[in-house]
Amino acid sequence: MDLYEILMKRRSIRVFQEREIPDEIIEKLLDVAIHGPSGGNLQPFSIILVRSQEGKKKLAELSGGQPWVTKAPLNMIFCLDFFRIKRWADSCEVDFKGEKALNHFLIAYADLMIAAQSVAILAETYGLGSVYIGSIQHEIDETRKYFEIPEYVLPMMLLSIGFPKSIPPSIPKLKKEIMIHKERYQKPSDEAIRRALDEKYGPIDQNLEKYLERIFIEALEAEKLDASSYMERVKKEMKRLDIQNNAQFLFKVRYPTKVMVRMNRRLKESFKNAGFEIF
C-alpha cells in the first residue's frame, strides 16, 4: 500500500486490542515526531508517554471519560513547550518571550500538530491505529498538576495509539469543489454551502445508529467498550432539543455553541496559570 492509500484509508481507532506496542516501534514513532518540520527549527514541544494503567486511567478522566484512552496501550501527550527554550535563552543572556507572543504560540502549535500527525501516519505503516483527543484542553490545570508539567508548558493534544480491534467504516468528507480555491478565494453561495454539508452528512435517519455512524462515531465506539450511557446521553439530548438537522446536532449536542464560547474563560485562566500572557 502506498502513502496515498494509507492516508485515504486512515480512520480514527477507538477500540484497541489488548496488545503492547514493541519498544522499537515506539522509538521510531518518536524519531519521526522529533524530525518533522519546525518553524525556525525551534522545536517548541515535548511529548509525555503514558503507558501505566494508573496514568491512563487518570488521563481518561481528564479527557472527559473517553474509555479508549484507558484501553490504548500507549498515549502521547503533545505539549507546547517554551520552558526549555526560555531556560536556554536565559543561560545565554537573551530574552525569549514566547509566552507573550501570539505569533510564537501559533507557530509552536502548528509544530506540535505536525509532530503528532507524523506519528499518526507512521503508526499506520506498522499496523497501528490512533485517535486524536483534543478535550485534554478542557483540563489543562489538572493535567499539568498530575503530570508535573512546569510553567510555560501547555498540554494541547492527546494521541491514543494501539493495534486496532475494529476499524470504523469510511466517514463522509466534503468534496474538493467546496474546499479548494484556485488563485483566489471563491466565496460559495449559501445554497452551495447547504447542499455540500447536507450531502456530506446525509439525512437524520430513524435508525439513530446509522446516523451516528456518519456524524458521531464516538458514541457507537463507546458502546462497543460497554460505555452504553454515552449513547443514551446523546439520544436523550437529541430528543430534548428536538434536533431536526445536522447543523443543530453539531452545534447544540456535539459542540454546544454556548459551552464552546464559555470555555474561553477557562482556557484563558489555564494559560495564565502556566505563565502565558497572549490573550
C-alpha positions in Angstrom: 0.0 0.0 0.0 1.5 3.4 -1.0 1.3 6.5 1.2 -1.7 7.9 -0.7 -3.7 4.8 0.1 -2.6 4.8 3.7 -3.7 8.4 4.1 -7.0 7.9 2.3 -7.9 4.8 4.3 -6.9 6.0 7.7 -9.6 6.0 10.3 -9.6 7.1 13.9 -9.4 4.0 16.0 -11.0 3.8 19.4 -11.3 0.1 20.0 -7.9 -1.5 20.6 -6.5 -5.0 21.1 -5.0 -5.9 24.4 -1.5 -6.0 22.9 1.5 -3.9 23.8 3.4 -1.9 21.2 7.1 -3.1 20.9 9.5 -0.5 22.2 11.5 -0.4 19.0 8.3 0.8 17.2 7.6 3.4 19.8 11.2 4.7 19.4 10.6 5.1 15.6 7.4 6.9 16.2 9.3 9.4 18.4 12.0 9.7 15.8 9.6 11.0 13.2 7.9 13.3 15.7 11.2 15.0 16.5 12.4 15.1 12.9 9.4 16.9 11.5 9.2 20.4 10.1 9.5 23.2 12.7 9.3 26.9 12.4 12.9 28.2 12.8 13.7 24.7 13.9 13.0 25.8 17.5 11.0 22.5 18.1 8.9 24.1 20.9 7.1 20.9 22.0 7.6 18.0 24.3 5.9 14.6 24.4 4.8 12.7 27.5 4.4 9.0 27.1 1.7 7.4 29.3 1.6 3.6 29.4 0.9 2.8 33.0 -2.7 1.8 33.9 -2.8 4.4 36.6 -1.6 7.1 34.3 -4.1 6.1 31.5 -7.0 6.0 34.0 -6.2 9.5 35.1 -5.7 10.7 31.5 -9.1 9.2 30.5 -10.7 11.1 33.4 -9.0 14.3 32.3 -10.2 13.8 28.8 -13.9 13.7 29.6 -14.2 10.0 30.5 -13.3 8.7 27.0 -12.9 4.9 27.5 -10.5 4.3 24.6 -7.8 6.3 26.5 -7.7 3.7 29.2 -7.7 0.8 26.7 -5.0 2.1 24.4 -1.5 0.6 25.2 0.1 4.0 24.5 -0.9 7.6 25.0 1.2 10.5 23.9 0.5 14.0 25.4 1.8 16.6 23.0 2.8 19.7 24.9 3.6 23.2 23.7 6.9 23.8 25.5 8.5 27.2 26.0 10.1 26.2 29.3 13.1 24.6 27.6 13.6 27.5 25.2 13.3 30.1 28.0 15.8 28.3 30.2 18.3 28.1 27.3 17.8 31.7 26.4 18.3 32.8 30.0 21.6 30.8 30.2 22.7 32.6 27.0 21.8 36.1 28.5 19.0 36.8 26.0 15.2 37.3 26.4 12.7 34.8 24.9 9.1 35.9 25.5 7.3 33.3 23.5 4.7 33.1 26.3 3.7 36.7 25.4 3.9 36.4 21.6 0.9 35.1 19.8 3.0 34.5 16.7 5.3 32.2 18.6 2.3 30.4 20.1 0.6 29.8 16.7 3.8 28.5 15.1 4.5 26.3 18.1 1.0 24.8 18.0 1.5 24.1 14.3 4.8 22.4 15.0 3.2 20.3 17.7 0.4 19.1 15.4 2.9 18.3 12.6 4.8 16.1 15.1 1.6 14.4 16.1 0.5 13.8 12.6 3.9 12.4 11.7 3.4 9.8 14.5 -0.1 9.0 13.4 1.0 8.4 9.8 4.0 6.2 10.6 1.8 4.3 13.1 -0.4 3.2 10.2 2.5 1.6 8.4 3.1 -0.7 11.4 -0.5 -1.8 11.6 -1.3 0.5 14.4 -4.2 2.9 14.7 -4.7 6.1 16.6 -7.2 8.7 17.6 -6.7 12.4 18.5 -8.3 13.7 21.7 -8.4 17.5 22.0 -10.6 17.5 25.1 -7.5 17.4 27.2 -7.5 21.2 26.7 -10.6 21.3 29.0 -8.4 20.2 32.0 -5.1 21.9 31.4 -4.6 22.9 35.0 -5.3 19.4 36.4 -3.3 17.7 33.7 -0.3 20.0 34.4 -0.6 19.2 38.1 -0.9 15.4 37.8 1.9 15.0 35.2 4.1 17.6 36.9 4.3 19.8 33.9 6.2 23.1 34.6 5.4 26.7 33.9 5.5 27.7 30.2 4.3 24.3 29.1 0.8 23.5 27.9 -0.7 20.0 27.3 -2.5 20.7 24.0 -3.2 17.3 22.3 -3.5 13.7 23.2 -2.9 10.8 20.8 -4.0 7.3 21.8 -2.3 4.6 19.9 -2.7 0.8 19.6 -3.4 -2.2 17.4 -7.0 -1.9 16.1 -9.6 -4.4 17.3 -12.1 -2.9 14.9 -11.9 -0.3 12.2 -14.9 2.0 11.7 -16.3 2.4 8.2 -15.5 5.3 6.0 -16.8 8.6 7.3 -18.2 11.3 5.0 -16.0 14.2 3.9 -16.7 17.4 2.0 -16.0 17.3 -1.7 -12.9 19.1 -3.1 -15.1 21.6 -5.0 -16.3 23.3 -1.9 -12.9 23.4 -0.1 -10.3 24.1 -2.8 -9.9 27.5 -4.3 -7.7 28.4 -7.3 -5.6 31.6 -7.1 -8.2 33.4 -5.0 -10.9 32.5 -2.5 -14.1 31.8 -4.3 -17.0 32.7 -1.9 -19.7 30.0 -2.3 -23.4 30.8 -2.1 -25.5 29.8 1.0 -27.2 27.3 -1.2 -24.0 25.7 -2.3 -22.8 25.5 1.3 -26.0 24.0 2.5 -26.0 21.5 -0.4 -22.4 20.4 0.3 -22.8 19.9 4.0 -26.2 18.2 3.7 -24.6 15.8 1.1 -21.7 15.2 3.5 -23.8 14.2 6.5 -27.0 13.0 4.9 -30.5 13.0 6.4 -31.2 12.3 10.1 -32.4 8.7 9.9 -35.0 7.0 12.0 -32.2 4.5 12.6 -30.1 6.5 15.0 -27.1 4.2 14.9 -26.8 4.7 11.1 -26.9 8.4 11.6 -24.3 8.5 14.3 -22.0 6.3 12.2 -21.8 9.2 9.9 -21.8 12.2 12.2 -20.7 11.0 15.7 -18.9 7.7 15.5 -17.5 8.1 19.1 -20.9 7.3 20.5 -21.0 3.9 18.8 -17.4 3.2 19.6 -18.0 3.9 23.3 -20.9 1.5 23.2 -18.5 -1.3 22.0 -16.5 -0.7 25.1 -19.5 -1.1 27.4 -20.0 2.6 27.9 -23.6 2.5 26.8 -24.5 5.5 28.8 -22.6 7.5 26.2 -25.1 6.6 23.5 -28.1 7.1 25.8 -27.0 10.6 26.7 -26.8 11.5 23.0 -30.2 10.1 22.3 -31.8 12.0 25.2 -30.2 15.3 24.2 -31.3 14.9 20.6 -34.9 14.3 21.8 -34.8 17.1 24.4 -33.5 19.7 22.0 -35.7 18.4 19.1 -32.8 18.1 16.7 -34.0 18.5 13.1 -30.9 18.8 11.0 -27.1 18.2 11.0 -26.1 21.8 12.0 -28.4 21.6 15.0 -26.9 18.3 16.1 -23.3 19.6 15.7 -23.8 23.0 17.5 -26.4 22.0 20.1 -25.4 18.5 21.0 -21.8 17.7 19.9 -20.2 21.1 20.2 -22.8 23.3 22.0 -22.1 26.9 20.9 -22.7 28.5 24.3 -20.5 25.9 26.0 -17.7 26.4 23.5 -17.7 30.2 24.0 -17.8 29.9 27.7 -14.8 27.7 27.6 -12.7 30.7 26.5 -12.7 31.9 30.1 -11.3 28.6 31.4 -8.7 28.3 28.7 -7.5 31.9 29.3 -7.2 31.2 33.0 -5.3 27.9 32.4 -2.9 29.7 30.0 -2.4 32.4 32.6 -1.7 29.8 35.3 1.0 28.3 33.0 2.7 31.7 32.6 1.2 32.6 29.2 0.0 36.2 28.5 -1.1 36.1 24.9 -4.9 36.6 25.4 
